[in-house]
Amino acid sequence: MFGASSGRFSGLRGWWVAAVACVALLAPGVAQAKWLRAESDHFVIYSNGDEQVLRDYSRRLEDFDSVLRYYHGLPVDAPVDRKLDIYLMRSVEDLQRSFGTGSLIAGFYSADDDDVFAAAYRSRDKDDRDETLFHEYVHHFMAQYFPYPYPAWLSEGWAEYFSTTDIRADRIDVGNAGDRAYSLSLDWVPIEYLLGKTAWGLSAEKGAAFYAQAWLLTHYMQADAGRQKQLGAYMRAVAEGQDPVKAMEVATGADVKALERELRAYARKPLGYVRHGRQVIPRAVTVTTMPASADDLLILRQRVLWSFDEKEAPAYLAKVRSAAARHPGDRFAELTLARAEIDHGDPLAAEALLGRRLAADPNDVEVLRLLARSKLKAGRADGARRAALFAEARPLLAKAIKADPDHYQTLYAYALARSTDPDYPSENTLDVLLLANQIAPQVETIAFETARALAARGRTDEATVKLRLLANAPHSGPVVEAAKAELERLAGKSSPAKAAATGGGGQGSAG
């Protein structure tokens, strides 16, 4: 794919770094159209737009994946445990209407125990940049292949570095400044804040400055072999729990204020990038047409997995019921309806519907999963019957796993179904959690439950590594805080009750 490297700045290949995910990506589309499904080596993309735009977009994302694999020393053709699903909309208005996003959101990425997916848009202009999606895919990629407790600035700076990758027919440029030059002209956040905090909670202008400075510091540290070694030492120190500001001073041998002055001077210089010559490689993209019911229900199915307020549930359920009624007997429609009824409506009606489908096809994996989901949800709500209902879910999930052993949601649900066992977690249940975590390391609830299970089995060192990954996430939240509390408990500084009270992963939703 790449020709000889050229350009004004090199020395990056083979040195990896970045972080776990959070949020990003989307834009333009209106009106309904036939939904298409495009599958390539690393992505499954659903689109309600033009088929050629969909094919071009699939190939572009595969090219970007190849760029990341090249720079991080991974084989381009290695198989993946799970392809990333992307919902490709035709307009910002489509995105807002479909997912309830705000007017300023260009798109998003979501990773939880129900699904890992992104949403995006693509215009017909092949030269348009895809910086938001590229940024989030870097997070996804690094969490999948190089999990590490990166400090927030480095997590975001690494994603920013690759987000401006410019893919053309004859070349690929990596490390462009893009709009960061403008953001660097804004009022900077203090270097101590950059190194020790996150961008969450900052104003829009300060947030833009944080991301630009994170990009600049990443660019600066990578531009020199000596500074690359310093960065490696800094990362190891932060991973061990050292203060990120002091760790930078020790690694560089200089006061961080001196580093800030050096960065300001560096920003005034011409900032290089790497240009690669390129040969266009044919990409296999298989496009199929979704059933007619997908026009009505595909995005409704995903809607609840992104920023869903429970107050929306009655209106949402009414929409799903109405749409499914237009497609009687359609499998996609009935399974979408069953999921909505289990989560927000009448679980008994859902189980009756699923029972009929299972009688017609006892090996329908999705029906097995949904029936188990209903049992687990009922068990979480009824303490007296929890053990019995969880026991009813287990054979359904075991059969689904036998048919599809790499579906992380089913693996995690099975582990939860065993959480009422007297010896939980057994060695077998821990193995199931470890596999779910391996397939979807981006999902914090699974990572946290796996860490707790490792600790319970006496594998404290492995548990600590996973908890540090969570505790260093570049955002806050219940799981992040629970990970910090669990680290304290393992270090003997608090009781198990503190970690449990902070919000654990044991009662997460079963997918």
C-alpha positions in Angstrom: 0.0 0.0 0.0 2.8 2.4 0.9 5.7 3.5 -1.3 9.0 5.0 0.1 8.5 7.3 3.0 9.3 11.0 2.4 8.4 14.3 3.9 9.9 16.6 6.5 9.4 14.4 9.6 9.8 10.7 10.2 10.9 8.2 12.9 7.4 7.3 14.0 6.9 3.8 12.5 7.0 1.0 15.0 6.4 3.1 18.1 2.9 2.9 19.4 0.8 4.6 22.0 -2.8 6.0 22.6 -5.9 5.0 24.4 -9.4 3.8 25.2 -12.4 5.2 23.7 -15.2 7.6 24.4 -17.2 9.7 21.9 -17.1 10.9 18.2 -18.4 11.1 14.6 -21.4 11.8 12.2 -23.2 14.1 9.7 -25.7 14.8 6.7 -28.8 12.7 5.3 -32.6 13.0 5.1 -35.7 11.0 3.9 -35.7 7.2 4.0 -34.0 5.1 1.5 -33.2 1.4 1.2 -30.6 0.5 3.8 -27.5 -1.3 2.5 -25.0 -3.3 4.3 -21.3 -3.3 3.2 -18.9 -5.7 4.8 -15.1 -5.4 4.3 -12.1 -6.9 6.2 -12.5 -4.8 9.3 -15.9 -3.0 9.1 -19.6 -3.6 8.6 -21.2 -0.4 7.4 -24.9 0.3 7.2 -26.0 3.1 4.9 -29.2 4.7 3.6 -27.4 6.5 0.9 -25.7 6.0 -2.5 -24.1 2.5 -3.0 -21.0 3.9 -4.6 -20.5 6.4 -1.8 -20.8 3.4 0.6 -18.2 1.4 -1.3 -15.8 4.3 -1.5 -16.2 5.0 2.2 -15.6 1.3 3.1 -12.4 1.3 1.1 -11.3 4.6 2.6 -11.7 3.2 6.1 -9.8 0.1 5.2 -7.0 2.3 3.9 -6.9 4.1 7.2 -6.9 0.8 9.1 -3.9 -0.2 7.0 -2.1 3.1 7.9 -2.6 2.3 11.6 -1.4 -1.2 11.2 1.7 -0.1 9.3 2.7 2.4 11.9 2.0 0.1 14.8 3.8 -3.0 13.3 0.7 -5.1 12.8 0.1 -7.3 9.8 -2.4 -5.7 7.5 -4.2 -8.9 6.7 -4.5 -10.3 10.2 -8.0 -11.5 11.0 -10.1 -9.6 13.6 -12.2 -10.9 16.5 -14.9 -8.5 15.8 -15.6 -6.0 13.0 -16.6 -2.5 13.9 -20.2 -1.6 12.9 -20.7 1.9 11.5 -24.1 3.6 10.7 -23.5 5.9 7.8 -26.0 8.7 7.6 -26.6 11.1 4.7 -27.0 14.4 6.7 -26.5 16.0 10.1 -30.2 16.4 10.2 -30.6 12.6 9.8 -28.2 12.1 12.6 -30.0 14.5 14.9 -33.4 13.0 14.1 -32.3 9.4 14.4 -30.0 9.5 17.4 -31.1 12.6 19.3 -27.7 14.2 19.0 -27.1 17.9 19.4 -26.6 20.3 16.5 -22.8 20.6 17.2 -22.1 16.8 17.2 -20.4 15.7 14.0 -20.7 12.0 15.1 -20.1 9.5 17.8 -18.6 6.2 18.9 -20.2 4.0 21.6 -18.8 1.0 23.4 -20.8 -0.8 26.1 -21.9 -4.3 27.0 -24.8 -4.1 24.5 -22.7 -3.1 21.4 -19.6 -1.4 20.1 -20.5 0.9 17.1 -20.1 4.3 15.5 -22.2 6.6 13.4 -21.0 8.8 10.6 -21.9 10.6 7.4 -20.2 10.8 4.1 -20.6 13.3 1.3 -19.9 12.6 -2.4 -16.7 14.6 -2.2 -13.9 12.1 -1.9 -11.5 14.7 -0.7 -13.5 15.5 2.4 -11.7 14.8 5.6 -13.0 12.2 8.1 -11.1 13.6 11.1 -13.8 12.8 13.7 -14.2 9.2 12.7 -10.5 8.7 12.3 -9.9 10.1 15.8 -12.3 7.7 17.4 -11.2 4.8 15.3 -7.6 5.4 16.7 -9.1 5.1 20.2 -10.9 1.9 19.2 -7.8 0.5 17.5 -5.4 1.2 20.4 -7.8 -0.2 23.0 -8.2 -3.3 20.9 -4.5 -4.0 20.2 -2.4 -1.9 22.6 -4.3 -1.5 25.9 -2.3 0.6 28.3 -3.0 3.2 31.0 -2.2 6.2 28.8 -2.5 9.7 30.3 -5.4 11.6 28.9 -3.3 14.1 26.9 -1.4 11.3 25.2 -4.5 9.3 24.5 -6.1 12.3 22.8 -2.9 13.6 21.2 -2.2 10.2 19.5 -5.7 10.1 18.2 -5.4 13.7 17.0 -2.1 12.9 15.3 -3.6 10.3 13.1 -7.0 11.9 12.7 -5.7 14.3 10.0 -4.4 11.5 7.8 -5.0 12.6 4.2 -5.7 9.7 1.9 -5.4 10.5 -1.8 -5.1 8.4 -5.0 -1.4 8.9 -5.2 -0.3 9.6 -1.6 -1.1 9.4 2.1 0.0 12.2 4.4 0.2 11.4 8.1 0.7 14.0 10.9 -0.7 17.1 9.3 -1.5 20.0 11.6 -5.0 20.5 10.1 -7.0 23.0 12.2 -4.7 22.6 15.2 -2.6 25.6 14.2 -5.6 27.8 14.7 -6.5 26.2 18.1 -2.9 26.7 19.2 -3.5 30.4 18.8 -6.1 30.3 21.6 -5.4 30.8 25.2 -3.5 27.7 26.3 -4.4 25.5 29.2 -1.5 25.4 31.8 1.0 22.6 31.1 0.3 21.1 34.6 -3.4 20.8 33.6 -2.5 19.3 30.2 -0.4 16.6 31.8 -2.5 15.8 34.8 -6.2 16.4 33.8 -8.6 15.7 31.0 -10.5 17.9 28.6 -13.9 17.0 30.2 -15.6 19.9 31.8 -13.6 22.6 29.9 -15.3 25.3 27.8 -15.4 24.8 24.1 -12.4 27.1 23.5 -10.3 25.6 26.3 -11.2 22.1 25.1 -10.0 23.0 21.6 -6.8 24.3 23.1 -6.4 21.1 25.2 -6.7 18.9 22.1 -4.4 21.1 20.0 -1.7 21.1 22.8 -2.1 17.4 23.2 -1.5 17.0 19.4 1.5 19.4 19.6 3.1 17.6 22.6 2.7 14.2 20.8 4.2 15.7 17.6 7.1 17.2 19.6 7.9 14.0 21.5 7.8 11.9 18.3 10.0 14.2 16.3 13.2 13.2 18.0 14.5 9.8 18.9 15.8 11.0 22.3 12.4 12.4 23.2 10.7 9.2 22.1 12.8 7.4 24.8 11.8 10.0 27.3 8.2 9.5 26.5 8.5 5.8 26.9 10.0 6.3 30.4 7.2 8.8 31.2 4.5 6.4 30.2 5.9 3.6 32.3 6.0 5.9 35.3 2.4 7.1 34.9 1.3 3.4 34.4 2.9 2.7 37.8 0.8 5.3 39.4 3.3 8.2 39.6 2.1 11.8 39.4 2.0 12.7 35.6 3.5 16.2 36.1 6.4 15.0 38.2 6.9 12.0 36.0 7.4 14.3 33.0 10.0 16.3 34.8 11.9 13.2 35.8 11.7 11.7 32.3 12.8 14.9 30.5 15.1 16.2 33.2 13.5 19.7 33.0 10.9 21.7 34.8 7.5 21.5 33.0 7.4 25.3 32.7 10.5 25.0 30.6 8.7 22.3 28.5 5.8 24.7 28.0 8.2 27.4 26.7 9.8 24.8 24.4 6.4 23.8 23.1 5.4 27.4 22.4 8.6 27.8 20.4 8.1 24.5 18.6 4.6 25.6 17.6 6.1 28.6 15.7 8.2 26.4 13.6 7.1 24.6 10.4 5.4 21.5 11.7 6.3 18.5 9.5 4.4 15.4 8.4 5.1 12.1 6.8 4.2 11.7 3.1 4.0 8.2 1.7 3.7 7.3 -2.0 0.8 5.0 -2.5 -0.5 2.2 -4.7 -4.2 1.8 -4.7 -5.0 -1.8 -3.6 -8.4 -3.3 -4.6 -10.6 -3.8 -1.5 -13.1 -6.5 -1.3 -16.4 -4.9 -0.3 -19.6 -7.0 -0.3 -22.8 -5.0 -0.4 -26.2 -6.5 0.3 -29.7 -4.9 0.6 -31.3 -5.0 4.0 -34.9 -6.2 4.4 -37.6 -3.7 3.9 -38.3 -3.7 7.6 -34.8 -2.2 8.2 -36.0 1.1 6.6 -38.4 1.5 9.5 -36.5 -0.2 12.3 -32.7 -0.3 11.8 -31.9 3.0 13.4 -34.7 2.6 16.0 -32.9 -0.6 17.1 -29.7 1.4 17.6 -31.3 4.5 19.1 -31.5 3.2 22.6 -27.8 2.4 22.6 -26.8 6.0 22.4 -27.8 8.8 24.9 -31.3 7.4 25.6 -33.3 9.0 28.4 -35.8 6.6 30.0 -38.4 9.3 29.7 -38.4 8.6 26.0 -39.3 4.9 26.5 -43.1 5.2 26.0 -42.8 7.1 22.7 -40.0 4.9 21.6 -41.9 1.7 22.3 -44.9 3.1 20.5 -42.8 3.8 17.4 -41.3 0.3 17.4 -44.7 -1.4 17.8 -46.2 0.6 15.0 -43.2 0.0 12.7 -43.1 -3.7 13.4 -46.9 -4.0 12.8 -46.2 -3.0 9.2 -44.0 -6.1 8.7 -45.9 -9.0 10.2 -43.8 -12.2 10.3 -40.6 -10.4 9.4 -37.7 -11.7 11.5 -35.8 -8.4 11.8 -39.0 -6.6 12.8 -40.1 -9.2 15.3 -36.7 -9.4 17.0 -36.4 -5.6 17.2 -39.9 -5.5 18.7 -39.0 -8.3 21.2 -35.9 -6.4 22.4 -38.0 -3.2 22.9 -40.6 -5.1 24.8 -38.1 -6.7 27.1 -36.3 -3.5 27.9 -39.2 -1.0 27.9 -42.6 -2.8 27.6 -44.1 -6.2 28.1 -41.5 -8.9 28.6 -44.1 -11.7 28.7 -45.4 -10.6 25.2 -41.8 -10.7 24.0 -41.2 -14.1 25.4 -44.3 -15.4 23.7 -43.2 -14.0 20.4 -39.7 -15.4 20.8 -41.1 -18.8 21.9 -43.0 -19.0 18.6 -39.9 -18.2 16.6 -37.8 -20.7 18.6 -40.3 -23.4 17.9 -39.9 -22.7 14.2 -36.1 -22.6 14.4 -34.6 -24.0 17.7 -31.1 -22.8 16.5 -31.9 -19.2 16.0 -29.0 -17.6 18.0 -30.5 -14.2 18.3 -33.8 -15.6 19.6 -31.8 -17.6 22.2 -29.9 -14.4 23.3 -33.1 -12.3 23.6 -34.9 -15.0 25.7 -31.9 -15.1 28.0 -31.9 -11.3 28.1 -35.5 -11.4 29.4 -34.7 -13.9 32.1 -31.7 -11.9 33.3 -33.6 -8.7 33.3 -36.4 -10.3 35.3 -33.9 -11.8 37.7 -32.2 -8.5 38.4 -35.6 -7.0 39.3 -36.7 -9.9 41.5 -34.2 -10.9 44.2 -36.3 -13.8 45.4 -36.4 -15.4 42.0 -33.0 -14.3 40.7 -31.1 -17.6 41.1 -33.9 -19.5 39.4 -34.3 -17.0 36.5 -30.5 -16.8 36.0 -30.4 -20.6 35.9 -33.1 -20.6 33.1 -30.9 -18.2 31.1 -27.8 -20.3 31.2 -28.7 -23.1 28.8 -30.0 -20.6 26.3 -26.8 -18.7 26.4 -24.6 -21.8 26.4 -26.4 -22.9 23.2 -25.9 -19.4 21.6 -22.2 -19.5 22.6 -21.7 -22.9 21.0 -23.1 -21.5 17.7 -21.3 -18.2 17.9 -18.3 -18.4 20.3 -17.0 -14.9 19.6 -20.1 -12.8 20.5 -18.8 -10.8 23.5 -22.3 -9.8 24.6 -23.4 -13.4 24.9 -20.2 -14.3 26.8 -20.7 -11.5 29.3 -24.3 -12.3 29.7 -23.4 -16.0 30.5 -20.9 -14.8 33.1 -23.6 -12.7 34.7 -26.0 -15.6 34.6 -23.4 -17.5 36.8 -23.1 -14.6 39.3 -25.5 -16.3 41.7 -23.3 -19.4 41.9 -21.9 -20.0 45.4 -18.4 -20.2 44.0 -18.7 -17.3 41.6 -16.5 -16.7 39.8 -15.4 -20.2 39.0 -12.4 -20.8 36.9 -14.6 -21.5 33.9 -16.6 -18.3 34.4 -13.4 -16.3 34.7 -12.3 -17.8 31.4 -15.6 -16.6 29.8 -15.1 -13.1 31.1 -11.5 -13.0 29.9 -12.6 -14.0 26.4 -15.3 -11.3 26.4 -12.8 -8.7 27.6 -10.3 -9.9 24.9 -12.9 -9.5 22.1 -14.2 -6.2 23.3 -11.5 -4.5 25.5 -13.2 -1.1 24.9 -16.2 -2.0 27.1 -15.5 -0.7 30.6 -18.2 -2.7 32.4 -16.8 -6.0 31.1 -13.2 -4.9 31.9 -14.2 -4.0 35.4 -16.1 -7.2 36.1 -13.2 -9.2 34.7 -10.8 -7.4 37.0 -13.0 -8.1 40.0 -13.2 -11.7 39.0 -9.4 -11.9 38.6 -8.9 -10.4 42.1 -11.4 -12.9 43.6 -9.4 -15.7 42.1 -6.2 -14.4 43.7 -4.8 -13.0 40.4 -4.3 -9.5 41.9 -1.5 -8.4 39.6 -3.6 -9.0 36.5 -6.6 -7.4 38.1 -4.5 -4.3 39.0 -3.3 -3.9 35.4 -6.9 -3.9 34.1 -8.1 -1.5 36.9 -5.3 1.0 36.0 -6.4 0.9 32.4 -9.9 2.0 33.6 -8.7 4.4 36.2 -6.6 6.3 33.6 -9.5 6.6 31.1 -9.5 10.1 29.6 -13.0 10.7 31.0 -14.8 10.2 34.3 -17.9 8.0 35.1 -19.2 5.4 37.5 -16.9 2.6 36.2 -13.8 4.8 36.2 -14.6 5.8 39.8 -15.3 2.2 40.8 -11.9 1.1 39.3 -10.1 3.7 41.4 -12.0 2.5 44.5 -11.1 -1.1 43.7 -7.5 -0.2 43.3 -7.5 1.3 46.7 -9.1 -1.8 48.1 -6.6 -4.1 46.6 -3.8 -1.9 48.0 -5.4 -2.3 51.4 -6.7 1.3 51.8 -10.4 0.7 51.8 -13.1 -2.0 52.1 -14.9 -4.0 49.3 -18.1 -2.0 50.1 -16.5 1.2 48.8 -15.9 -0.2 45.3 -19.3 -1.8 45.2 -21.0 1.4 46.2 -19.2 3.4 43.6 -20.9 1.4 40.8 -19.5 -1.9 39.6 -20.0 -4.0 36.5 -21.7 -7.1 38.0 -25.2 -5.9 37.2 -24.6 -4.5 33.8 -27.1 -5.2 31.0 -26.8 -8.5 29.3 -26.7 -8.3 25.6 
